[in-house]
Amino acid sequence: MIEHQAMEIKIPETTMRKDEEEEDEQPLSPAARVFHAPEFNCYVISVIGVKKKIEPDVIMEGLKQTLIRHPRFSSKMVSRRNENGQTQIWVRTNVVVSDHVIVPDIQTQNIENANADKFLESYVSDLTLIPLDTSKPLWELHLLDLKTSDAENVAVLKFHHSLGDGMSLMALVLACMRKTSNPDELPTLPNQNRSSSRSSRLKAGSRGDFRFLWLIMALWSAIMLVLNTMCDALEFIATAMFLKDTETPIKGDFRLSKHKRMSLVHRTVSLDDIKLIKNTMNMTVNDVVLGVTQAGLSQYLETRYGEKKKKLGEDQRNSNHMPKIIRLRSAILDLSDMMAKGSKCRWGNWIGYIVFPFSIGLRKDPLEHLRSAKRIIDRKKNSLEAALTFIVGKLMIKSFGVKMTANIINRALSNTTMSFSNLIGPIEEISFFGHPIAYMAPSVYGHPHALTMHFQSYMNKMTISLTVDPTVISDTHRLLDNWEESLQNIKAAVQERGSIH
């Protein structure tokens, strides 16, 4: 999970330098091989709105100077047999940019406003059914001359997840962009200064007579770290074996069909509203986003259960239509902070999973959703769950092979309800080869969840991207409405609480 702080760091240029490029042939990492397994074939897709009409020739020329210089975007995947059996390697190849850039002929005469938004949603959803050509590097860029409600034109980037995790790809894509205010400068990101306040407290607590108390607290913290990690490990094992979430209206069943057409939609809200709540409640952006998500999901499920009861002709007098106990957990992707380590970036899939239990239910006080989410997050922070799942995953691949590991991960995720991730974006307006960006809406599909929620900050905005199975969740915009309504309710409660005090 990513926390937003005030300091800034620059995107490292090392991702684009030829003197650090890899050799012509490299084996796929264990995680990359898992992402190519049929049980876990994942893609990253990002919708990027721009503020001017796209010039394809300018974009393609820019890609020649940036993106295709990176080894992963100029290599194709090749399967070969060796003494140990079948192996997969990245092989450098000559990239013809025009083979990767698609400019569809869109008849825009009768496409206006809401119709354009629906056309974009349909276009992107269709892409989820089309696999990338493995005879070429596994990426493509679609340039749409389509004016939507929130952008003049739209670009859609599609990568195979084996190229890298979200943080790796974000670093590389942003390295292709520049500040609109200064075309010679790379974008800047907020720094993630997670431990400064904690370390200052520890230093303060270690003075004089408080040293003994500090030692006791440190010992207790270490004991809780071990206990929490053991409990989380046991829960993950149980989830992979038998522990399933409640069958709610947002939980899909991927046992019948693994390759489905997914719907991708997005909504942009004010990041300032989120920061207002964060500062007033003394929380992090992650705390607020997860708390609002819990409130939005609760409201959405209440509506869906109420509609189900009405359809069945059941008694509607009970104000709460949901079951009293709902187990609804999200697999939160905890990404390596590769950008926070100066210029020495680690490229690849550095992903650990955190199983986050949402406390679903209606609350009289909307701020209770924030408090309960923060309690769970604070407890999860005092655990090595993400690191453990990452290390165990690598050991499993070495011991049992890719196919069995992919099956185990797929089973564990199938027994949870959804996926959740959050990435930091630039703090000022940036341009994509001279095209100022209005928003970025990245997401992922191919894993066994009917709902994936991704949050992407950019300037003073936060974009919520939903990837859903439309056979499970057919009213995706209602879910976005519930999320935005929950944000406003919590903001109003925070402001009211502040005025009272």
BELTA-V920496 format. One record per pair of residues at least 24 apart in sequence whose ideal C-beta (glycine too) atoms are under 8 Angstrom apart, sorted by sequence separation. I is the first residue (numbers start at 1). GAP is how many residues later the second one is. D is the distance in Angstrom with one decimal. If there is no record, write none. Layout:
I&GAP&D / I&GAP&D
//
This chain:
120&24&7.1 / 138&24&6.9 / 139&24&6.9 / 298&24&7.7 / 331&24&6.3 / 332&24&4.9 / 356&24&6.7 / 439&24&5.2 / 441&24&4.5 / 443&24&4.5 / 138&25&6.2 / 301&25&7.4 / 330&25&7.6 / 331&25&7.8 / 419&25&7.4 / 120&26&6.3 / 132&26&7.1 / 329&26&5.3 / 330&26&4.8 / 354&26&5.7 / 68&27&4.5 / 119&27&6.6 / 329&27&6.3 / 120&28&5.7 / 132&28&5.7 / 329&28&4.9 / 330&28&6.5 / 419&28&6.4 / 68&29&6.5 / 127&29&6.9 / 328&29&7.3 / 329&29&7.0 / 116&30&5.6 / 327&30&7.2 / 328&30&4.9 / 355&30&7.4 / 419&30&5.0 / 429&30&6.1 / 116&31&6.0 / 117&31&5.3 / 127&31&6.0 / 297&31&7.1 / 354&31&5.3 / 418&31&5.3 / 421&31&7.9 / 423&31&7.5 / 425&31&5.5 / 428&31&6.3 / 116&32&4.6 / 117&32&5.5 / 124&32&6.0 / 328&32&5.1 / 353&32&7.7 / 354&32&5.3 / 417&32&7.1 / 418&32&7.5 / 419&32&7.5 / 420&32&7.6 / 421&32&7.8 / 422&32&7.3 / 423&32&7.4 / 425&32&4.7 / 426&32&6.2 / 427&32&6.5 / 64&33&5.6 / 116&33&7.1 / 123&33&7.6 / 352&33&7.3 / 353&33&6.7 / 416&33&7.4 / 417&33&7.9 / 418&33&4.2 / 419&33&4.3 / 420&33&5.2 / 421&33&5.1 / 422&33&4.4 / 423&33&5.5 / 424&33&5.7 / 425&33&3.9 / 426&33&7.0 / 63&34&5.3 / 120&34&6.0 / 326&34&4.4 / 352&34&3.2 / 413&34&5.8 / 414&34&4.4 / 417&34&7.0 / 418&34&6.5 / 419&34&7.2 / 420&34&7.7 / 421&34&7.3 / 422&34&7.8 / 423&34&7.6 / 425&34&7.8 / 111&35&6.9 / 113&35&7.9 / 114&35&7.0 / 326&35&7.6 / 352&35&5.8 / 354&35&7.9 / 413&35&5.2 / 418&35&6.7 / 100&36&7.0 / 113&36&5.6 / 352&36&7.5 / 353&36&4.7 / 413&36&6.4 / 60&37&4.9 / 63&37&7.9 / 99&37&6.2 / 100&37&7.2 / 108&37&6.8 / 352&37&4.8 / 410&37&7.7 / 60&38&6.6 / 63&38&7.2 / 102&38&6.3 / 104&38&6.8 / 106&38&6.3 / 108&38&6.4 / 322&38&6.9 / 352&38&3.9 / 410&38&5.6 / 100&39&6.2 / 101&39&7.4 / 102&39&7.2 / 103&39&7.8 / 106&39&5.9 / 108&39&7.1 / 322&39&6.8 / 351&39&6.6 / 100&40&4.9 / 101&40&5.1 / 102&40&4.7 / 103&40&4.9 / 104&40&6.6 / 106&40&5.6 / 322&40&7.6 / 350&40&7.1 / 36&41&7.3 / 60&41&5.5 / 95&41&7.9 / 100&41&6.2 / 101&41&7.9 / 102&41&7.2 / 320&41&7.9 / 59&42&6.9 / 95&42&6.0 / 101&42&6.5 / 103&42&7.7 / 320&42&5.9 / 93&43&7.6 / 93&44&6.9 / 26&45&7.3 / 56&45&6.6 / 56&47&5.1 / 250&47&7.4 / 21&48&7.4 / 21&49&7.8 / 22&49&4.5 / 26&49&7.5 / 28&49&7.0 / 16&50&6.0 / 21&50&5.3 / 250&50&7.5 / 18&51&6.3 / 250&51&7.0 / 36&52&6.8 / 249&52&6.4 / 334&52&3.7 / 16&53&5.9 / 248&53&6.0 / 16&54&6.7 / 250&54&7.8 / 15&55&6.4 / 33&55&6.0 / 249&55&4.1 / 32&56&7.9 / 249&56&7.2 / 77&57&5.6 / 76&58&6.9 / 76&59&6.4 / 249&59&7.4 / 301&59&6.3 / 353&59&7.9 / 27&60&6.5 / 28&60&4.5 / 76&60&5.8 / 302&60&6.1 / 27&61&7.1 / 28&61&6.6 / 76&61&5.6 / 77&61&6.7 / 297&61&6.2 / 355&61&6.4 / 27&62&5.1 / 28&62&6.5 / 75&62&6.0 / 76&62&7.6 / 298&62&5.1 / 26&63&6.4 / 27&63&7.6 / 74&63&5.9 / 297&63&6.3 / 298&63&5.9 / 299&63&7.7 / 25&64&5.4 / 26&64&4.7 / 73&64&5.5 / 294&64&4.8 / 298&64&6.0 / 356&64&6.9 / 25&65&6.9 / 72&65&7.6 / 293&65&7.4 / 294&65&6.3 / 298&65&7.6 / 25&66&5.5 / 73&66&5.7 / 290&66&7.3 / 294&66&7.1 / 24&67&6.8 / 25&67&7.3 / 22&68&8.0 / 24&68&4.4 / 295&68&7.4 / 68&69&7.8 / 295&71&6.1 / 298&71&7.4 / 67&72&7.9 / 47&73&7.3 / 295&74&4.1 / 294&75&4.8 / 47&77&6.2 / 246&77&7.0 / 251&77&7.9 / 292&77&7.2 / 63&78&7.4 / 248&78&6.3 / 250&78&7.9 / 291&78&4.7 / 292&78&7.8 / 294&78&7.1 / 45&79&6.8 / 246&79&7.7 / 291&79&3.7 / 294&79&5.4 / 246&80&4.8 / 248&80&6.2 / 291&80&7.7 / 293&80&7.9 / 246&81&4.8 / 291&81&7.5 / 331&81&8.0 / 45&82&6.6 / 59&82&7.3 / 245&82&4.9 / 246&82&6.4 / 288&82&6.5 / 291&82&3.9 / 331&82&5.5 / 45&83&7.5 / 244&83&7.8 / 245&83&5.7 / 287&83&6.6 / 290&83&4.4 / 291&83&6.9 / 59&84&6.3 / 245&84&5.7 / 43&85&7.5 / 77&85&7.3 / 331&85&5.3 / 281&86&7.3 / 287&86&6.1 / 330&86&6.6 / 333&86&7.0 / 335&86&7.5 / 56&87&5.3 / 283&87&6.7 / 287&87&4.6 / 290&87&6.5 / 329&87&4.5 / 330&87&6.6 / 331&87&7.5 / 332&87&7.7 / 333&87&7.5 / 329&88&6.0 / 330&88&4.8 / 331&88&5.1 / 332&88&4.9 / 333&88&4.4 / 335&88&7.6 / 43&89&7.5 / 54&89&4.9 / 281&89&5.9 / 328&89&5.0 / 330&89&6.4 / 331&89&7.3 / 332&89&6.9 / 41&90&7.9 / 54&90&7.6 / 73&90&7.1 / 239&90&7.8 / 287&90&5.8 / 328&90&7.8 / 330&90&4.4 / 54&91&6.4 / 72&91&4.6 / 283&91&5.8 / 286&91&6.5 / 53&92&6.9 / 72&92&6.4 / 277&93&7.2 / 284&93&7.9 / 59&96&7.6 / 49&99&6.8 / 53&99&6.2 / 54&99&4.3 / 73&99&7.6 / 51&100&7.0 / 52&100&5.5 / 53&100&5.6 / 49&101&5.7 / 50&101&6.0 / 51&101&5.4 / 52&101&7.1 / 54&101&6.7 / 49&102&2.8 / 50&102&6.2 / 70&102&5.9 / 49&103&7.8 / 50&103&5.2 / 49&104&7.7 / 50&104&7.2 / 49&105&5.6 / 50&105&6.5 / 67&105&7.2 / 48&106&6.9 / 67&106&8.0 / 47&107&6.3 / 48&107&4.6 / 47&108&7.8 / 48&108&7.3 / 47&109&5.5 / 48&109&6.7 / 66&109&6.8 / 67&109&5.5 / 46&110&7.2 / 66&110&4.3 / 45&111&6.8 / 46&111&4.6 / 45&112&7.0 / 46&112&7.9 / 44&113&8.0 / 45&113&4.9 / 63&113&7.4 / 44&114&7.4 / 45&114&7.8 / 62&114&6.8 / 43&115&6.3 / 44&115&4.7 / 43&116&6.8 / 44&116&7.7 / 239&116&6.4 / 43&117&5.8 / 44&117&5.5 / 236&117&7.6 / 369&117&7.5 / 42&118&7.6 / 43&118&6.1 / 150&118&6.6 / 331&118&7.5 / 42&119&3.8 / 44&119&8.0 / 236&119&6.2 / 235&120&6.2 / 366&120&7.1 / 370&120&6.5 / 369&121&7.1 / 44&122&6.8 / 232&122&7.9 / 232&123&7.1 / 330&123&7.9 / 366&123&4.8 / 367&123&6.5 / 36&124&7.7 / 366&124&4.8 / 35&125&7.1 / 44&125&6.0 / 35&126&4.5 / 36&126&5.6 / 367&126&5.3 / 35&127&4.3 / 46&127&7.5 / 293&127&7.1 / 366&127&4.9 / 367&127&7.0 / 365&128&7.1 / 33&129&7.6 / 32&130&3.8 / 129&130&7.5 / 290&130&7.5 / 367&130&7.2 / 31&131&7.9 / 32&131&7.7 / 128&132&7.9 / 129&132&5.2 / 128&133&5.8 / 289&133&6.2 / 28&134&6.6 / 128&134&4.5 / 126&135&7.5 / 125&136&5.9 / 128&136&7.4 / 286&136&6.2 / 125&137&6.4 / 285&137&7.7 / 125&138&5.1 / 125&139&6.1 / 124&140&4.8 / 121&142&6.6 / 121&143&6.8 / 121&144&5.8 / 192&145&6.1 / 192&148&5.4 / 232&148&7.6 / 191&149&7.0 / 236&149&7.2 / 189&150&6.3 / 228&151&6.4 / 232&151&5.1 / 228&152&7.8 / 231&152&7.9 / 233&152&7.2 / 232&153&4.0 / 236&153&6.4 / 228&154&5.5 / 229&154&5.0 / 228&155&3.9 / 229&155&4.5 / 233&155&5.9 / 15&156&5.6 / 16&156&7.8 / 229&156&6.4 / 232&156&7.5 / 15&157&5.2 / 225&157&5.5 / 228&157&7.8 / 224&158&5.6 / 225&158&6.7 / 12&159&6.9 / 16&159&5.1 / 225&159&6.9 / 229&159&6.3 / 255&159&7.5 / 11&160&6.0 / 15&160&5.0 / 254&160&5.9 / 293&160&6.4 / 221&161&6.9 / 13&162&6.7 / 11&163&4.9 / 12&163&7.7 / 11&164&5.5 / 251&166&4.8 / 289&166&5.5 / 166&167&7.0 / 171&167&6.5 / 250&167&6.3 / 165&168&7.8 / 167&168&4.3 / 171&168&5.6 / 240&168&5.5 / 250&168&6.8 / 166&169&5.7 / 167&169&6.2 / 170&169&7.9 / 240&169&8.0 / 248&169&6.8 / 165&170&5.5 / 167&170&7.3 / 168&170&6.4 / 245&170&6.4 / 165&171&7.1 / 167&171&5.4 / 240&171&5.5 / 244&171&4.6 / 245&171&5.7 / 268&171&5.4 / 167&172&6.6 / 240&172&4.0 / 243&172&6.2 / 245&172&4.7 / 285&172&7.6 / 13&173&6.7 / 239&173&5.1 / 242&173&7.9 / 266&173&7.5 / 289&173&7.7 / 171&174&6.2 / 11&175&4.7 / 240&175&7.3 / 266&175&3.8 / 303&175&7.4 / 10&176&5.7 / 11&176&5.7 / 236&176&6.6 / 239&176&5.0 / 10&177&8.0 / 11&177&7.4 / 168&177&7.7 / 239&177&6.6 / 264&177&7.9 / 10&178&5.6 / 11&178&6.8 / 168&178&8.0 / 300&178&6.8 / 9&179&6.8 / 10&179&7.9 / 168&179&5.2 / 264&179&5.9 / 300&179&5.1 / 303&179&7.6 / 8&180&4.5 / 9&180&5.8 / 168&180&6.4 / 8&181&6.8 / 168&181&7.6 / 264&181&7.6 / 8&182&6.3 / 9&182&5.1 / 168&182&7.8 / 297&182&8.0 / 300&182&4.5 / 7&183&6.8 / 8&183&6.1 / 164&183&5.8 / 165&183&7.0 / 167&183&7.5 / 262&183&4.7 / 296&183&7.0 / 299&183&4.5 / 6&184&6.8 / 7&184&3.6 / 164&184&5.9 / 165&184&4.7 / 5&185&5.5 / 6&185&7.6 / 164&185&6.2 / 165&185&5.8 / 297&185&7.7 / 4&186&5.0 / 5&186&5.5 / 7&186&6.0 / 165&186&5.1 / 271&186&5.6 / 296&186&4.4 / 299&186&7.1 / 5&187&6.1 / 162&187&7.4 / 296&187&3.7 / 299&187&6.2 / 4&188&7.9 / 5&188&4.7 / 161&188&7.2 / 271&188&7.6 / 272&188&5.4 / 274&188&5.9 / 296&188&7.9 / 3&189&5.6 / 5&189&7.9 / 271&189&5.1 / 296&189&7.5 / 2&190&6.5 / 258&190&7.4 / 270&190&6.8 / 271&190&5.4 / 293&190&6.7 / 296&190&4.3 / 3&191&5.8 / 270&191&6.8 / 271&191&4.5 / 292&191&6.4 / 295&191&3.8 / 296&191&7.9 / 269&192&7.2 / 270&192&7.3 / 268&193&5.2 / 269&193&5.4 / 254&194&3.9 / 268&194&7.1 / 269&194&8.0 / 292&194&5.1 / 295&194&7.3 / 254&195&8.0 / 268&195&4.7 / 269&195&6.9 / 292&195&5.0 / 295&195&6.6 / 252&196&7.5 / 267&196&7.2 / 268&196&7.7 / 252&197&6.7 / 266&197&5.5 / 267&197&5.0 / 252&198&2.8 / 266&198&6.4 / 292&198&6.1 / 251&199&6.4 / 252&199&7.7 / 266&199&4.6 / 291&199&7.1 / 250&200&6.2 / 265&200&7.5 / 266&200&7.1 / 250&201&5.2 / 264&201&6.8 / 265&201&5.2 / 264&202&7.1 / 288&202&7.9 / 263&203&7.8 / 264&203&5.2 / 265&203&7.7 / 263&204&7.3 / 262&205&5.3 / 263&205&5.2 / 262&206&6.6 / 263&206&7.7 / 262&207&6.2 / 263&207&4.7 / 262&208&7.6 / 260&209&5.6 / 261&209&7.2 / 260&211&7.3 / 265&211&4.9 / 265&212&6.5 / 263&213&5.8 / 267&213&4.3 / 274&213&7.3 / 277&213&6.0 / 281&213&6.5 / 273&214&6.2 / 277&214&5.9 / 280&214&4.8 / 265&215&6.7 / 269&215&5.8 / 273&215&7.8 / 276&215&6.5 / 267&216&7.4 / 41&217&7.9 / 47&217&7.2 / 252&217&4.8 / 267&217&6.4 / 277&217&5.2 / 280&217&7.6 / 41&218&7.9 / 269&218&6.1 / 273&218&5.3 / 276&218&6.9 / 280&218&5.9 / 39&219&7.0 / 45&219&6.7 / 47&219&6.5 / 252&219&7.7 / 276&219&7.9 / 38&220&7.1 / 252&220&4.5 / 251&221&7.4 / 250&222&6.5 / 249&223&7.4 / 250&223&5.8 / 249&224&7.5 / 192&232&7.5 / 190&234&5.7 / 189&235&5.3 / 189&236&7.3 / 189&237&6.3 / 190&237&5.9 / 188&238&6.5 / 189&238&6.9 / 187&239&3.8 / 188&239&6.0 / 188&240&7.0 / 187&241&7.3 / 187&243&4.7 / 179&247&8.0 / 181&247&6.6 / 180&248&7.6 / 181&248&7.1 / 183&248&7.0 / 177&249&7.8 / 179&249&6.0 / 180&249&4.3 / 179&250&7.3 / 180&250&6.2 / 179&251&5.8 / 180&251&4.8 / 183&251&7.6 / 174&252&6.7 / 178&252&6.5 / 179&252&7.5 / 170&253&5.7 / 177&253&4.5 / 178&253&5.7 / 177&254&6.2 / 166&255&6.4 / 170&255&7.8 / 177&255&5.4 / 167&256&7.0 / 174&256&7.3 / 176&256&7.0 / 177&256&7.9 / 180&256&5.0 / 166&257&5.7 / 176&257&7.4 / 177&260&7.3 / 4&271&7.8 / 170&272&7.7 / 72&275&7.3 / 166&276&7.0 / 155&277&6.8 / 166&278&7.5 / 4&280&7.4 / 155&280&7.9 / 3&281&4.7 / 4&281&4.4 / 3&282&6.2 / 153&282&7.7 / 2&283&8.0 / 3&283&5.8 / 161&283&6.6 / 2&284&7.0 / 1&285&4.7 / 161&285&7.1 / 152&286&7.7 / 151&287&4.6 / 150&288&6.1 / 151&288&6.9 / 150&289&6.3 / 35&314&6.9 / 32&316&7.5 / 31&317&6.9 / 32&317&6.1 / 128&317&5.4 / 31&318&3.6 / 29&319&5.4 / 29&320&6.4 / 31&320&6.8 / 12&327&6.9 / 11&328&6.8 / 14&329&4.9 / 9&330&6.7 / 12&330&7.1 / 13&330&7.3 / 14&330&7.4 / 15&330&6.0 / 1&331&6.2 / 9&331&6.7 / 12&331&4.4 / 14&331&5.9 / 12&332&7.9 / 15&332&7.2 / 1&333&6.1 / 2&333&7.3 / 12&333&5.2 / 125&345&7.9 / 1&353&7.6 / 34&359&7.7 / 31&362&7.2 / 30&363&7.7 / 31&363&7.7 / 34&363&6.7 / 30&364&5.6 / 33&364&7.1 / 39&364&7.6 / 37&365&5.6 / 31&366&7.9 / 37&366&6.2 / 40&366&4.5 / 30&367&4.0 / 39&367&4.4 / 30&368&7.2 / 34&368&5.7 / 38&368&7.8 / 39&368&5.5 / 33&369&4.6 / 37&369&3.6 / 40&369&6.1 / 39&370&8.0 / 40&370&5.5 / 62&370&7.8 / 63&370&7.9 / 34&371&5.9 / 39&371&4.4 / 62&371&3.4 / 30&372&7.4 / 34&372&5.1 / 61&372&7.6 / 62&372&7.9 / 59&373&7.3 / 59&374&5.3 / 34&375&6.9 / 58&375&5.5 / 1&376&7.6 / 58&376&5.9 / 59&376&7.5 / 58&377&7.8 / 55&379&7.6 / 55&380&7.6 / 54&381&6.2 / 50&382&6.4 / 52&383&5.7 / 48&384&6.7 / 51&384&7.3 / 52&384&6.6 / 50&385&4.2 / 51&385&4.3 / 50&386&6.5 / 51&386&7.3 / 50&387&5.8 / 51&387&5.2 / 49&388&6.9 / 50&388&6.3 / 48&389&6.1 / 49&389&4.0 / 49&390&4.7 / 48&391&7.4 / 49&391&7.9 / 48&392&5.4 / 49&392&7.8 / 47&393&7.7 / 48&393&7.6 / 46&394&6.3 / 47&394&4.4 / 46&395&6.6 / 47&395&7.8 / 46&396&3.8 / 45&397&7.2 / 46&397&7.4 / 44&398&6.5 / 45&398&6.0 / 44&399&7.6 / 45&399&7.3 / 44&400&5.2 / 45&400&6.8 / 43&401&6.8 / 42&402&5.9 / 43&402&5.8 / 42&403&7.1 / 43&403&5.4 / 42&404&3.7 / 41&405&4.9 / 42&405&5.6 / 40&406&7.1 / 40&407&6.5 / 47&418&7.7 / 8&419&6.7 / 2&420&5.2 / 4&420&6.1 / 1&421&6.0 / 2&421&6.0 / 2&422&5.1 / 4&453&6.4
//
